[in-house]
Amino acid sequence: MALAEEVPVALVFNGISHAVMMASPADLEDFALGFALTEGLIDSPSQLYGIEHDVLAQGIEVRLEVAAHAEHRLKERRRTMAGRTGCGLCGADSLGQVRLSLPQAPSVGLATEAMFKAHALLRHHQPEKQRTGATHAAAWANLEGDIVCVREDVGRHNALDKLIGALRKSTQDMTQGFVCITSRASFEMVQKTLQSGAGVLTAVSAPTALAVELAQDHNLLLTGMVRGDGFSTYSHGHRIQHNPLTQQEAHHGH
């Protein structure tokens, strides 16, 4: 079996080195845009004026030109630490930077059959996982459960940033679908989903307590342990529309 590539990717905003992430060297423009949006460095794709990258001996440098007020935010939150694979909080130099000011999620409903369909289909949309066995995926599915967009990466946070970057570039209506991830729904994954404007996050594994608290506080429908025809609901489960033919779902009250 082939081995997954993992390289240092330096994100440089207006000449300011902000973060070095270990990532898969694909879809880097999506990654950079998604990272800038989910980290609260820019508010919309229109504030990103240009992007280019160079492959260097040590890794890949991605250079972004952003609006002046975004540069001011960068100087306030300058990060120079190298992160672990997909580290969601690498380089945050104060606890106040960990919890961003987040929007309330839109109240999107989700049919159980659409969720099961999307997660079943997602297995067939992961060529890197099939080739290497070492990557995570984040996908956007429409409300019928069809997979619209998928991004893969060795880091689960990176895969979600890549997906969000791709969706926001395409001006996808974030109320007309939901996010599926092949990992646990950690605090950072919930935070990034909220920043994307999506209303639903569905995960193969369980969330953490802090992730559930964040989802509950910000109106995000959060499900986990989505496997076969079973799942658990962790926040805002009243928006789940049950298929009367499959009542095997486990629910945890929140």
PAZAPA-4460 file (N, C-alpha, C; in steps of 0.05 Angstrom, whole numbers, plus 32768, in hexadecimal, padded with zeros to 4 digits):
% residues 254
    n_x    n_y    n_z   ca_x   ca_y   ca_z    c_x    c_y    c_z   seq   type   mol
   8011   7FE8   8000   8000   8000   8000   8012   8019   8000     1      M     A
   8009   802D   7FF1   8018   8046   7FF0   8017   8054   800B     2      A     A
   802A   8066   800F   802A   8076   8028   8020   8092   8022     3      L     A
   8011   809D   8035   8006   80B9   8032   801C   80CD   8035     4      A     A
   801C   80E2   8024   802F   80F8   8027   8027   810A   803E     5      E     A
   803A   8114   804C   8036   8127   8062   804D   813B   8061     6      E     A
   8047   8154   805C   805C   8168   8059   8056   8180   8069     7      V     A
   806B   818F   8072   8066   81A9   807F   805B   81BD   806B     8      P     A
   8045   81CA   8072   8039   81DE   8061   8039   81F8   8071     9      V     A
   8049   820C   8068   804A   8226   8076   8035   8238   806A    10      A     A
   8025   8244   807B   8011   8258   8072   801B   8274   8078    11      L     A
   801F   8284   8064   802B   829E   8066   8016   82B3   805C    12      V     A
   800D   82C5   806E   7FF9   82D9   8068   8006   82F4   8066    13      F     A
   8005   8300   804E   8011   831B   804A   802E   831C   8054    14      N     A
   803C   8307   804F   8058   8306   8057   805D   82FD   8074    15      G     A
   8047   82F9   8083   804A   82F2   809F   8046   82D4   80A1    16      I     A
   805B   82C6   80AB   8058   82A9   80AF   8046   82A4   80C7    17      S     A
   8030   8295   80C2   801C   8292   80D6   801C   8276   80E3    18      H     A
   801E   8261   80D3   801C   8246   80DE   802A   8233   80CA    19      A     A
   8034   821D   80D5   803E   8207   80C5   802E   81EF   80CD    20      V     A
   8021   81E3   80BA   8010   81CC   80BF   801B   81B4   80B0    21      M     A
   8019   819C   80BC   8020   8184   80AE   8007   817B   809F    22      M     A
   8009   8179   8084   7FF1   8174   8074   7FF8   8164   805B    23      A     A
   7FE3   815A   804F   7FE6   814D   8034   7FE9   8163   801F    24      S     A
   7FFC   8160   800D   8002   8176   7FFA   7FEE   8176   7FE2    25      P     A
   7FD5   8178   7FE7   7FC0   817A   7FD2   7FAB   818E   7FDB    26      A     A
   7F9F   819B   7FC8   7F89   81AE   7FCD   7F92   81C4   7FE0    27      D     A
   7FAA   81CE   7FDC   7FB6   81E1   7FEF   7FA9   81FC   7FEF    28      L     A
   7F9E   8205   7FD8   7F90   821E   7FD7   7F76   821C   7FE7    29      E     A
   7F68   8206   7FE5   7F50   8201   7FF5   7F58   8201   8013    30      D     A
   7F6E   81F4   8019   7F77   81F2   8035   7F7D   820E   8040    31      F     A
   7F8B   821E   8031   7F93   8238   803B   7F7B   824A   803F    32      A     A
   7F68   824A   802C   7F50   825A   802F   7F3F   8250   8047    33      L     A
   7F3B   8235   8048   7F2C   822A   805E   7F38   8230   8079    34      G     A
   7F52   822E   807B   7F60   8234   8095   7F5C   8251   809C    35      F     A
   7F5F   8263   8089   7F5C   8280   808E   7F40   8286   8098    36      A     A
   7F2C   8279   808C   7F10   827D   8094   7F0A   8271   80AF    37      L     A
   7F12   8258   80B4   7F0A   824B   80CC   7F1A   8254   80E5    38      T     A
   7F31   8260   80E0   7F41   826B   80F6   7F38   8288   80FB    39      E     A
   7F25   8293   80EC   7F1B   82AE   80F0   7F2F   82C3   80E7    40      G     A
   7F41   82BC   80D5   7F55   82CF   80CB   7F49   82E1   80B5    41      L     A
   7F37   82D6   80A6   7F27   82E6   8092   7F0A   82DE   8096    42      I     A
   7EF8   82F0   808D   7EDB   82EB   8091   7ECE   82DF   8078    43      D     A
   7EDA   82E3   8061   7ECE   82D8   8048   7EE4   82D4   8033    44      S     A
   7EDF   82C4   801F   7EF3   82C0   800A   7EFB   82D9   7FFC    45      P     A
   7EE9   82ED   7FFC   7EEF   8306   7FEE   7F06   8315   7FFB    46      S     A
   7F0D   830F   8014   7F23   831B   8021   7F3E   830E   801B    47      Q     A
   7F3D   82F9   800B   7F56   82EC   8002   7F5A   82F5   7FE5    48      L     A
   7F6F   8304   7FE1   7F74   8311   7FC7   7F85   8300   7FB4    49      Y     A
   7F96   82EF   7FBF   7FA7   82DF   7FAE   7FB4   82C9   7FBE    50      G     A
   7FBB   82B3   7FB0   7FC8   829D   7FBE   7FDB   828F   7FAA    51      I     A
   7FF2   8287   7FB4   8005   8278   7FA4   8016   8267   7FB7    52      E     A
   8022   8252   7FAC   8033   8241   7FBD   804B   8238   7FAE    53      H     A
   8060   8233   7FBE   807A   8228   7FB3   8081   820F   7FC2    54      D     A
   808B   81FC   7FB3   8096   81E3   7FBF   80B3   81E8   7FC5    55      V     A
   80BA   81E7   7FDE   80D6   81EC   7FE7   80E2   81D1   7FF1    56      L     A
   80FC   81D1   7FF6   8109   81B9   7FFF   80FD   81B0   801A    57      A     A
   80F6   81C3   802B   80EC   81BC   8046   80CE   81B6   8047    58      Q     A
   80BF   81BE   8032   80A2   81BB   8032   8096   81CD   801E    59      G     A
   807D   81D6   8023   806E   81E7   8011   8067   8201   801F    60      I     A
   806C   8217   8011   8065   8231   801C   804D   823C   800C    61      E     A
   8037   8241   801B   801F   824D   800E   801D   826A   8017    62      V     A
   801D   827C   8003   801D   8298   8009   8001   82A4   8001    63      R     A
   7FF5   82B1   8014   7FDA   82BD   8010   7FDC   82DB   8013    64      L     A
   7FCF   82E9   8001   7FCC   8306   8003   7FB0   830C   800D    65      E     A
   7FAD   8318   8024   7F93   831C   8030   7F8E   833A   8035    66      V     A
   7F76   8341   803B   7F6E   835D   8041   7F7D   8368   8059    67      A     A
   7F80   8382   805A   7F91   838F   806E   7F87   8389   808A    68      A     A
   7F6C   838A   808F   7F62   8385   80AA   7F67   8368   80B2    69      H     A
   7F68   8356   809F   7F6F   833A   80A5   7F8C   8338   80AE    70      A     A
   7F9D   8348   80A1   7FBA   8349   80A9   7FBC   8353   80C6    71      E     A
   7FAB   8365   80CE   7FAC   836F   80EA   7FA5   8358   80FD    72      H     A
   7F91   8348   80F6   7F8A   8331   8107   7FA2   831D   8109    73      R     A
   7FAF   831A   80F2   7FC6   8308   80F2   7FDC   8311   8105    74      L     A
   7FE1   832A   8105   7FF6   8335   8117   7FEE   8331   8134    75      K     A
   7FD4   8333   8139   7FCB   832E   8155   7FCD   8311   815D    76      E     A
   7FCA   82FF   814A   7FC9   82E3   8150   7FDF   82D4   8142    77      R     A
   7FF6   82E0   8140   800C   82D4   8131   8014   82B9   813C    78      R     A
   8016   82A6   812B   801E   828B   8133   8037   8284   8125    79      R     A
   804A   827A   8133   8063   8272   8127   806B   8255   812E    80      T     A
   8059   8248   813D   805F   822C   8145   8058   8219   812F    81      M     A
   8067   8203   812C   8061   81EE   811A   804D   81DB   8129    82      A     A
   8038   81D3   811A   8024   81C3   8127   8027   81A5   8121    83      G     A
   801B   8195   8131   8019   8178   812B   8007   8175   8113    84      R     A
   8004   815C   810A   7FF2   8156   80F4   7FD6   8161   80F9    85      T     A
   7FCD   8174   80E9   7FB2   817E   80EC   7FAC   818A   8107    86      G     A
   7FC1   8195   8114   7FBC   81A1   812F   7FA9   81B8   812C    87      C     A
   7F94   81B7   813C   7F7F   81CB   8139   7F85   81E5   8148    88      G     A
   7F97   81E4   815C   7F9C   81FB   816C   7FBA   8203   816D    89      L     A
   7FC9   81F9   8159   7FE5   81FD   815A   7FEC   821A   815A    90      C     A
   7FFC   8222   816C   8007   823D   816C   7FF5   8252   8179    91      G     A
   7FDD   824A   8182   7FCC   825E   8190   7FDB   8265   81AA    92      A     A
   7FE2   827F   81AD   7FF4   8286   81C3   7FE5   8290   81DC    93      D     A
   7FCA   828E   81DC   7FBC   8294   81F4   7FA2   8285   81F4    94      S     A
   7F97   827F   820C   7F7F   826F   820D   7F67   827E   8201    95      L     A
   7F69   8299   8201   7F54   82A9   81F5   7F51   82A5   81D7    96      G     A
   7F67   829B   81CA   7F67   8296   81AD   7F5B   827C   81A6    97      Q     A
   7F58   826A   81BA   7F4E   824F   81B4   7F30   8250   81AD    98      V     A
   7F20   825F   81BC   7F04   8261   81B6   7EFF   827B   81A6    99      R     A
   7EF9   8277   818D   7EF4   828D   817B   7ED7   8297   817F   100      L     A
   7ED2   82AF   8176   7EB6   82B9   8176   7EA8   82AC   815E   101      S     A
   7E94   829B   8164   7E89   828A   814F   7E6C   8292   8148   102      L     A
   7E64   828E   812F   7E48   8294   8128   7E36   827D   8131   103      P     A
   7E1C   8283   8134   7E08   826E   8138   7E04   825F   811E   104      Q     A
   7E01   8245   8120   7DFD   8235   8108   7DE0   8238   80FE   105      A     A
   7DDB   8236   80E4   7DC0   8237   80DA   7DB1   821D   80E3   106      P     A
   7D97   821F   80E5   7D86   8208   80EF   7D80   81F6   80D7   107      S     A
   7D92   81E5   80D0   7D8F   81D2   80BA   7D86   81B7   80C4   108      V     A
   7D70   81AC   80B8   7D67   8192   80BF   7D75   817C   80AE   109      G     A
   7D75   8164   80B8   7D83   814E   80AB   7D73   8134   80AD   110      L     A
   7D6E   8127   8097   7D61   810D   8096   7D76   80F7   809C   111      A     A
   7D6E   80E4   80AD   7D81   80CE   80B4   7D8A   80BF   809B   112      T     A
   7D78   80BA   8088   7D80   80AB   8071   7D95   80BA   8060   113      E     A
   7D94   80D5   8060   7DA8   80E5   8052   7DC3   80E3   805F   114      A     A
   7DC3   80E3   807A   7DDC   80E0   8089   7DE9   80C5   8084   115      M     A
   7DD9   80B0   8085   7DE4   8095   8081   7DEE   8092   8064   116      F     A
   7DDF   809D   8051   7DE7   809B   8035   7E02   80A9   8030   117      K     A
   7E04   80C1   803B   7E1D   80D1   8037   7E35   80C2   8043   118      A     A
   7E32   80B8   805B   7E49   80AA   8067   7E50   8090   8059   119      H     A
   7E3C   8083   804E   7E41   806B   803E   7E50   8072   8024   120      A     A
   7E47   8087   8017   7E54   8090   7FFE   7E70   809A   8003   121      L     A
   7E75   80A6   801A   7E8E   80B3   801F   7EA5   809F   801D   122      L     A
   7EA0   8086   8025   7EB5   8072   8023   7EC0   806F   8007   123      R     A
   7EAF   8075   7FF3   7EB7   8071   7FD7   7EC3   808B   7FCB   124      H     A
   7EC5   80A0   7FDB   7ECF   80BA   7FD2   7EEA   80C1   7FDF   125      H     A
   7EF9   80AD   7FE8   7F12   80B2   7FF6   7F29   80A3   7FE8   126      Q     A
   7F31   80AC   7FD0   7F47   809E   7FC2   7F61   809C   7FD2   127      P     A
   7F67   80B1   7FE1   7F80   80B0   7FF0   7F7E   809C   8007   128      E     A
   7F67   809A   8014   7F63   8087   8029   7F65   806A   801D   129      K     A
   7F5A   8066   8006   7F5B   804C   7FFA   7F78   8045   7FF1   130      Q     A
   7F87   805A   7FE9   7FA2   8056   7FE0   7FB6   8052   7FF6   131      R     A
   7FB1   8060   800D   7FC5   8061   8022   7FBB   8056   803D   132      T     A
   7FA1   8058   8042   7F96   8051   805C   7F9C   8064   8072   133      G     A
   7FA6   807C   806B   7FB0   808E   8080   7FA4   80AA   8080   134      A     A
   7F8E   80AF   8072   7F84   80CA   8070   7F68   80CC   807B   135      T     A
   7F60   80E4   8083   7F45   80EB   808B   7F37   80F9   8074   136      H     A
   7F1D   80FA   8075   7F0D   8108   8061   7EF8   8119   806E   137      A     A
   7EF2   8130   8061   7EDB   8141   8069   7ECB   8145   804F   138      A     A
   7EB1   8142   8051   7EA0   8143   803A   7E88   8156   803F   139      A     A
   7E7E   8161   8029   7E65   8170   8029   7E51   8160   801A   140      W     A
   7E3A   815A   8026   7E25   814B   8019   7E0C   815D   8018   141      A     A
   7DFC   815A   8003   7DE3   8169   8002   7DCF   815C   8014   142      N     A
   7DB8   8168   8016   7DA4   815E   802A   7D97   8144   8021   143      L     A
   7D9D   813B   8009   7D94   8120   8000   7DA9   810B   8006   144      E     A
   7DC0   8113   8010   7DD5   8100   8017   7DE9   80FB   8001   145      G     A
   7DE8   810A   7FEB   7DFC   8107   7FD5   7E15   8117   7FDC   146      D     A
   7E2C   810B   7FD7   7E46   8118   7FDD   7E4B   812D   7FC7   147      I     A
   7E4F   8145   7FCF   7E54   815B   7FBC   7E72   8162   7FBA   148      V     A
   7E80   8161   7FD0   7E9C   8168   7FD0   7EAB   8159   7FE7   149      C     A
   7EC3   8150   7FE1   7ED3   8142   7FF5   7EF0   814C   7FF4   150      V     A
   7EFC   814E   800B   7F18   8154   800D   7F25   8140   8021   151      R     A
   7F3E   8138   801A   7F4C   8125   802B   7F66   8132   8035   152      E     A
   7F6F   8128   804C   7F89   8131   8057   7F92   811E   806D   153      D     A
   7FAC   811E   8072   7FB5   810E   8089   7FAB   8118   80A3   154      V     A
   7FA4   8132   80A4   7F99   813E   80BD   7F7B   8143   80BA   155      G     A
   7F6B   813C   80CE   7F4E   8140   80CC   7F47   815D   80CB   156      R     A
   7F55   816E   80DA   7F4F   818B   80D9   7F55   8196   80BD   157      H     A
   7F6B   818D   80B1   7F73   8196   8097   7F5E   818E   8082   158      N     A
   7F54   8176   8084   7F40   816D   8071   7F27   817F   8072   159      A     A
   7F1F   8186   808A   7F08   8197   808D   7F0E   81B3   8083   160      L     A
   7F26   81BE   8089   7F2D   81D8   807E   7F2C   81D8   805F   161      D     A
   7F37   81C3   8053   7F37   81C1   8036   7F1B   81C0   802B   162      K     A
   7F09   81B1   8038   7EED   81B0   8030   7EE0   81CB   8031   163      L     A
   7EE4   81D9   8048   7ED7   81F3   804C   7EE2   8207   8038   164      I     A
   7EFC   8206   8032   7F07   8218   801E   7EFB   8213   8003   165      G     A
   7EF7   81FA   7FFB   7EEB   81F3   7FE2   7ECE   81FC   7FE0   166      A     A
   7EBF   81F8   7FF6   7EA3   81FF   7FF6   7E9F   821E   7FF5   167      L     A
   7EB0   822C   8004   7EAC   8249   8004   7EB5   8256   7FEA   168      R     A
   7EC8   8249   7FDC   7ED0   8253   7FC1   7EB9   824F   7FAE   169      K     A
   7EAA   823A   7FB1   7E95   8234   7F9E   7E7A   8241   7FA5   170      S     A
   7E7A   8251   7FBA   7E62   825F   7FC4   7E4B   824B   7FCA   171      T     A
   7E52   8234   7FD5   7E3F   8220   7FDD   7E2C   822C   7FF2   172      Q     A
   7E12   8227   7FEF   7DFE   822E   8003   7E01   821B   801B   173      D     A
   7E0B   8225   8031   7E12   8213   8048   7DFA   820A   8057   174      M     A
   7DE2   8213   804F   7DCA   8209   805C   7DBE   81F1   804D   175      T     A
   7DCA   81EA   8036   7DBE   81D5   8025   7DCE   81BB   8026   176      Q     A
   7DDA   81B5   803D   7DE9   819D   803F   7DF5   819A   805B   177      G     A
   7E08   8187   805D   7E14   8182   8077   7E30   8177   8074   178      F     A
   7E40   8179   808A   7E5C   8171   808A   7E5E   8154   8095   179      V     A
   7E6D   8143   8087   7E73   8128   8091   7E91   8126   8095   180      C     A
   7E99   811B   80AB   7EB6   8117   80B0   7EBB   80FA   80B9   181      I     A
   7ED3   80F1   80B2   7EDB   80D5   80B8   7EEA   80D3   80D2   182      T     A
   7EE7   80E7   80E3   7EF6   80E7   80FD   7EE3   80ED   8113   183      S     A
   7EEE   80F2   812B   7EDD   80FB   8141   7ED7   8119   813D   184      R     A
   7EC2   8122   814A   7EBA   813E   8149   7EC6   814C   8161   185      A     A
   7EDE   8154   815F   7EEC   8163   8174   7EE2   8180   8175   186      S     A
   7EEB   818E   818A   7EE4   81AA   818D   7EEC   81BA   8174   187      F     A
   7F04   81B5   816A   7F0D   81C4   8153   7EFD   81BF   813A   188      E     A
   7EF4   81A6   8137   7EE3   819F   811F   7EC8   81AC   8120   189      M     A
   7EBD   81AE   8138   7EA3   81BC   813C   7EA8   81DA   8137   190      V     A
   7EBE   81E5   8141   7EC3   8202   813E   7EC6   8209   8120   191      Q     A
   7ED5   81F8   8111   7ED9   81FD   80F4   7EBE   81FB   80E5   192      K     A
   7EAE   81E7   80ED   7E94   81E4   80E0   7E82   81FD   80E4   193      T     A
   7E83   8207   80FD   7E73   8220   8102   7E7E   8237   80F2   194      L     A
   7E98   823A   80F0   7EA3   824F   80E0   7E9C   824D   80C2   195      Q     A
   7E97   8235   80B9   7E90   8230   809D   7E74   823A   8096   196      S     A
   7E62   823C   80AA   7E47   8243   80A6   7E34   822B   80A3   197      G     A
   7E3F   8213   80A6   7E2E   81FB   80A4   7E1D   81F7   80BD   198      A     A
   7E08   81E8   80BA   7DF6   81E4   80D1   7DF7   81C8   80DD   199      G     A
   7E05   81B6   80D0   7E05   819A   80D8   7E21   818E   80D5   200      V     A
   7E2A   8180   80EA   7E43   8171   80E8   7E3D   8154   80F0   201      L     A
   7E45   8141   80DF   7E41   8125   80E4   7E5C   8117   80E4   202      T     A
   7E61   8106   80F7   7E7C   80FA   80FA   7E7A   80DC   80FE   203      A     A
   7E8E   80CE   80F5   7E90   80B1   80F8   7E95   80A9   8115   204      V     A
   7EA4   80BA   8123   7EAB   80B4   813F   7E9C   80C7   8152   205      S     A
   7EA1   80C4   816C   7E93   80D4   8180   7EA0   80F0   8183   206      A     A
   7E90   8103   818C   7E9C   811E   8192   7EA8   811E   81AE   207      P     A
   7EB5   8134   81B4   7EBE   8139   81D0   7EA9   8149   81DE   208      T     A
   7EAC   814A   81F9   7E98   815A   8209   7E99   8177   8202   209      A     A
   7EB0   8182   81FD   7EB2   819F   81F6   7EA6   81A4   81DA   210      L     A
   7EA9   8191   81C8   7E9D   8194   81AE   7E7F   8194   81AF   211      A     A
   7E73   8183   81C0   7E56   8182   81C4   7E4C   819D   81D0   212      V     A
   7E5B   81A7   81E4   7E53   81C0   81F1   7E53   81D7   81DC   213      E     A
   7E68   81D7   81CB   7E6A   81EC   81B7   7E54   81EA   81A3   214      L     A
   7E4E   81D2   819A   7E38   81CD   8186   7E1D   81D6   8192   215      A     A
   7E19   81CE   81AB   7E00   81D5   81B8   7DFC   81F3   81BA   216      Q     A
   7E12   8201   81C2   7E10   821E   81C6   7E0D   822D   81AC   217      D     A
   7E14   8221   8195   7E14   822F   817C   7E01   8223   8167   218      H     A
   7DED   8214   8170   7DD8   820B   815F   7DE0   81F7   8149   219      N     A
   7DF7   81E9   814D   7E00   81D6   813A   7DF4   81BA   8140   220      L     A
   7DE8   81AE   812C   7DDF   8193   812E   7DF7   8181   812B   221      L     A
   7DFC   8171   8140   7E15   8161   8141   7E0D   8144   8146   222      L     A
   7E16   8132   8133   7E12   8116   8137   7E2D   8108   8135   223      T     A
   7E2F   80F1   8143   7E48   80E2   8142   7E42   80C4   8141   224      G     A
   7E57   80B4   813F   7E54   8097   813E   7E41   808F   8127   225      M     A
   7E44   809D   8110   7E33   8097   80F9   7E3F   807F   80EB   226      V     A
   7E33   8068   80EF   7E3D   804F   80E4   7E26   803D   80DC   227      R     A
   7E25   8034   80C3   7E0F   8023   80BA   7DF5   8032   80BC   228      G     A
   7DE3   8029   80CD   7DC9   8036   80D1   7DC6   803F   80EE   229      D     A
   7DDC   8044   80FB   7DDA   804E   8117   7DEA   8068   811A   230      G     A
   7DE3   8078   812D   7DF1   8091   8133   7DE9   809B   814E   231      F     A
   7DF7   80AE   8158   7DF0   80BC   8171   7DEE   80D9   816C   232      S     A
   7DDA   80E6   8178   7DD6   8103   8176   7DE0   8110   818F   233      T     A
   7DEF   8126   818C   7DFC   8133   81A3   7DF1   814F   81A8   234      Y     A
   7DE8   815C   8193   7DDC   8177   8197   7DC8   817D   8182   235      S     A
   7DB3   818A   818A   7D9D   8193   8178   7D91   817D   8167   236      H     A
   7D8D   8166   8175   7D83   814F   8167   7D66   8151   815E   237      G     A
   7D58   8166   8168   7D3C   816A   815E   7D3B   8170   8141   238      H     A
   7D52   8177   8134   7D52   817D   8118   7D57   8164   8107   239      R     A
   7D5A   814D   8113   7D5D   8134   8105   7D41   812B   80FC   240      I     A
   7D3F   8124   80E3   7D26   8119   80D8   7D29   80FB   80D4   241      Q     A
   7D1A   80EC   80E4   7D1F   80CF   80E5   7D11   80C1   80CE   242      H     A
   7D1F   80AE   80C2   7D13   809C   80AF   7D03   8087   80BF   243      N     A
   7CEA   8085   80BB   7CDA   8072   80CC   7CE1   8055   80C9   244      P     A
   7CF1   804F   80B3   7CF8   8033   80AE   7D11   802B   80BF   245      L     A
   7D20   803E   80C9   7D37   8038   80D9   7D37   8048   80F2   246      T     A
   7D2F   803B   8107   7D2E   8048   8121   7D43   803C   8134   247      Q     A
   7D5C   803A   812A   7D71   802D   8139   7D85   8041   8145   248      Q     A
   7D7D   805B   8143   7D90   806F   814B   7D91   8071   816A   249      E     A
   7DA9   8075   8174   7DAC   807A   8191   7DAD   8098   8195   250      A     A
   7DA1   80A3   81AA   7DA1   80C0   81AE   7DAB   80C6   81CA   251      H     A
   7DBA   80DA   81CC   7DC5   80E3   81E6   7DBA   80FF   81EA   252      H     A
   7DAB   8103   8200   7D9D   811C   8204   7DB0   8133   8209   253      G     A
   7DAD   8148   81FA   7DBB   8162   81FE   7DA9   8178   81F6   254      H     A
***
